[in-house]
């Protein structure tokens, strides 16, 4: 079975949702050979190369809430990530453009090596949410690419060009054409999983897909869209 999902490295619910999905998959023996395909959904394609404010200030401004309320919401989300076993340092993230991070992911995917792609995806999420690095930093992306097993010269060539940009934009267009306006969004057979649902919720949908039921099902979970993340 193949699971396709749209995600962004700056999306907290995407990191949490992916962790929960993997736990759900691991709990179902019949899904040991499942294939995962990540597609791009940039939360803010216009974001710059450097962070312009701290996370709490940006959060408060984006949602029109107080600085203190923003801090509480950020802490709540962080605790969700920690509960999934992630070293989740959301409060100190540095929000930047993620186009190059997604282009690096496309390079990894082009190699047809799922383990390599998974290493890249995991390293990029960790760089943002644990190490609090700027994902628009080409030197950082170069280091991650090499450490995960990509050819150094090819990584450099990709990062210094527009290679895979069209593929990234194509993913986003595909999402919009299919009515996907928030992430994470997982497609499992005829079923859609919208947002970071619980492990049990995801497991139930995976089992339905395995049973090849004819009617599509969709549950609403926590997600992030172009207008921001659901915080209530």
N, C-alpha and C positions, 0 to 999 in steps of 0.2 A: 504494500500500500504506500501511496505517496501523499504526503501532507505538504501543501503549499501555504506559506504564510507571509503577510506583509508586516514589516517592522522597521523601526528606526533605532539607531544606537543611543539616541538622546531621550528615548521614551522609557520611563521607569516601569510602566506596566508591561512593556514588551520584554524587558529583561526578566521580570517576575513571571509573565505568562509563559515564556519559553521554558523556564525552570519547572513550572508546574506541568507543562505539556510533557516534558521528558519523564517526569515522575509518573504521569498517567500512562505513558507508553511502556515504561519499565514494569508497570503493574499488570500488564496484559501480555502473557507469553506469546500469543499469536501475532503480536506486533513487533517481534524482535528484529524483523528485517525491514521495518518501515523506512522510507526515504523522506528526508526533510529538504524542502527547497525554500530558502528565504528570498523574498522579493522586497524591493525598496519602497519606502514611503517616508520621504523627508518631512518632518514636522514643520520645518521652516527653511525652505530652499533659499531664502534671502539672507539667512544668518551669515555673519561675517567670519573672518578667519581667527578672530580673538574674542574672548568673552568680554562683554562690556559692563557686566554687573554681577553681583553674587546671586546665588540661586534664590535665596529668600526674598531679596528685593525684586528680582525678576518675577518670581511667583506672585508676590503681592500685587505688583503692577498689572500683570497679565490677567489676574482674576478679580481685580478690584476689591481686594480684602486687606485687612490690616497686616502690618509686618508680623505681629505676634501670631495672628491666625495662620498666616502663611507658614510660619515656623512649625506650628502644630500639625498642619497638613503634611508638610515635608517629613516630619518625624513619623507620622502615621504610615506614610508610604514606605519610608525606610524600614520600619519594623516589619512590614509585610515582606520586604525583600530578605531581611535577616531571617525571618521565619522559614524561608525557603532554602536557607543555607548559603545565602549570598553575602559577601562582604560589601554591604550596601551603604555607601557614603554619599547619599543624595544631596545633603545640605551643602557640600563643598564642591559640587560638580561645576565644570566650566563649559557653558553652552556655546558651541560654535557650529559652523556649517559641517554637515556630514557627507557631502557629495563624494569627497575623495575616499572616505572610509567605505562607502558603498561601492565605489569603483574598485577598490582593493578587494572587496568581497567578490565582485564579478570576476576579477582575475583568478582568484582562488577557485571559484566555481567552474571556470573554463578548463581546469585541469582534470575534471572528472574524478576527483579524489575526495569523497565525502569527509574523511577524517581530517584532511588538510583544511577544507572549508570550515568545518566545525572548530578547528583550532583558531582560525582567523576570527570567526564570529565571537567566540568566547573571549579571545584576547581583546577585541575592540570594546565589548561590553565592560570588561574588567578595567580597561584603560580609562573609560569614562566614569563608571560608577564606583570603582574601588580606588584607582590611582588618581582620579580627578585630573586627567590630562585633557588638553584641547585636541579634539579629533580632527581638526583642520590642519594640524601640524604635520607637514610632510615628512619631517625627520622622524617623528614618532611612528607614522605609518610605515615608513621604510624599515624601521627597526622591528616593528611587529611582523611585517611581511617576511623578513629574513628569518626571524626567530621561529616562525611557524613553518618554515620550509620552502618558501617561494624563492625563486632565483633573484638575487639582489639587483642584477642589471635590468631584469624585466620589470621588477617593482619600480625602479627608478624611472624607467621609460614610461610606464603607465602614469605615475604621479606627475611627471613633467609634460604630460600631453592631455588630450581630451578623450583618450581611449576609454570605452565603456560608459561614457556619459549618456549616449543615446539609449543604451540598455537600461540605465537607471531611470531615465525619463519615461521609457516605454513601460517599465513596471508601474510607475505612478499613474500613467494614463490608463493602464489596464485596471488598476484599482478603481479609479473614478468611473470608468465605463461599466464596472460591475457593482456600482453603488457602495463602494468601500470608502468611507470618509474618516475612519478612525482606526488606530492600531493599538494592540496587535489584532490581526484578523487571520484566522486559520481556516483553510478549506480542506475538509476531510471527506473525500468522495462527494456525496450529494449534500453534505452538511457543512454549515458554517459555524465557527466559534468566534464570537465577537468579544474581544477583551480578555483580561486575565481572570478567567473563571477559576473556581476551586479545582483542585486535582480531581476530586470525585465528579464534578460536573464535566470536566474534560474527558474523564474516563468513560462516563456514560455515553457521550457523543461518539467517542472512538469505537465503543462496542456496538453502537447502532450502525456505524459505517461498516464495521466488519460483518454485520448481519445483512448488509445490503438492503436496508429498508428503502422503500420507494419515495416516501415523502421527506422533503428537506426539513431540517430543524435548525433553529438558531436561538441561542441564549445570549442575553446581554450581560457583559461583565465590564470591568473597569478598562477604559481605553483612553488614548490620546488622539486628538485630531488637530487640524490646522488651527483651530481656535483654542486649543489647549487640552489639558487632561481633565477627566472627570474627577472632581475632588470631594463630592458630597457622598 
